[in-house]
Amino acid sequence: MALALPADGKIIACDISSEYTATARKYWRQAGVESKIDLRLAPALETLDTLIAEGRAGSFDFAFIDADKENYSNYYERALVLLRPGGLITVDNVLWQRPRHRPGSERCRHTSHPRLQRKNSSR
Ligand SMILES: C[S@@+](CC[C@H](N)C(=O)[O-])C[C@H]1O[C@@H](n2cnc3c(N)ncnc32)[C@H](O)[C@@H]1O
C-alpha cells in the first residue's frame, strides 16, 4: 500500500507487537517507504480513539482491518468515523468458512458486523 501512495501519502499502522513490527520496519526501509508509515504501538482501539479525539474524523481515505477478530466491529465503527465520505474500508477474512457463516446463523452473529449482516441478508 505504501508503495502505491504518492510521496506525501501517509499510513498509520496499528500494532501491539514490537517483535513483528521490527521485521516489518526492516522491509519498509528496504522498500524506501518507512517515512510514509507512522507506526503506533498500542492496542488499535486506543489508537483509533486517540485519532478521533485529535480531530481526525473524516480525514482518512482508506482503512484495512486485519487484527484481533473480537474487535472487528469496534474497528469498523471507528473506521466509519475516521473515513471521509466515499472512503473505503476493507476487512480481511470476512469470507472465511463462508459455508458455515450464513447470514443470520449463530456463528455469523458472533463474527460479522450487524450492518454487514443486514447488507448480506438483503441480497
Ligand atoms: C494478521 S496480522 C496483520 C498483518 C498485516 N495487516 C499485514 O498485512 O502484513 C495481525 C496483527 O495484529 C496485531 N494485533 C493483535 N491484536 C492487536 C490489537 N489489539 N491492536 C493492534 N494490533 C493487534 C498482531 O500483533 C499482528 O501483528
The ligand as a Gaussian input file, in Angstrom:
#p B3LYP/6-31G(d) Opt

LIG

0 1
 C       -2.745000     -10.804000      10.618000
 S       -1.533000      -9.756000      11.342000
 C       -1.628000      -8.283000      10.398000
 C       -0.847000      -8.332000       9.159000
 C       -0.826000      -7.036000       8.381000
 N       -2.137000      -6.466000       8.202000
 C       -0.204000      -7.319000       7.047000
 O       -0.929000      -7.373000       6.036000
 O        1.009000      -7.520000       6.991000
 C       -2.324000      -9.291000      12.843000
 C       -1.537000      -8.283000      13.655000
 O       -2.437000      -7.744000      14.611000
 C       -1.668000      -7.407000      15.746000
 N       -2.614000      -7.234000      16.851000
 C       -3.230000      -8.179000      17.596000
 N       -4.049000      -7.622000      18.495000
 C       -3.957000      -6.278000      18.309000
 C       -4.558000      -5.167000      18.935000
 N       -5.444000      -5.281000      19.916000
 N       -4.235000      -3.937000      18.487000
 C       -3.344000      -3.771000      17.471000
 N       -2.746000      -4.797000      16.845000
 C       -3.051000      -6.031000      17.258000
 C       -0.682000      -8.550000      15.881000
 O        0.452000      -8.155000      16.643000
 C       -0.350000      -8.837000      14.420000
 O        0.823000      -8.170000      14.004000

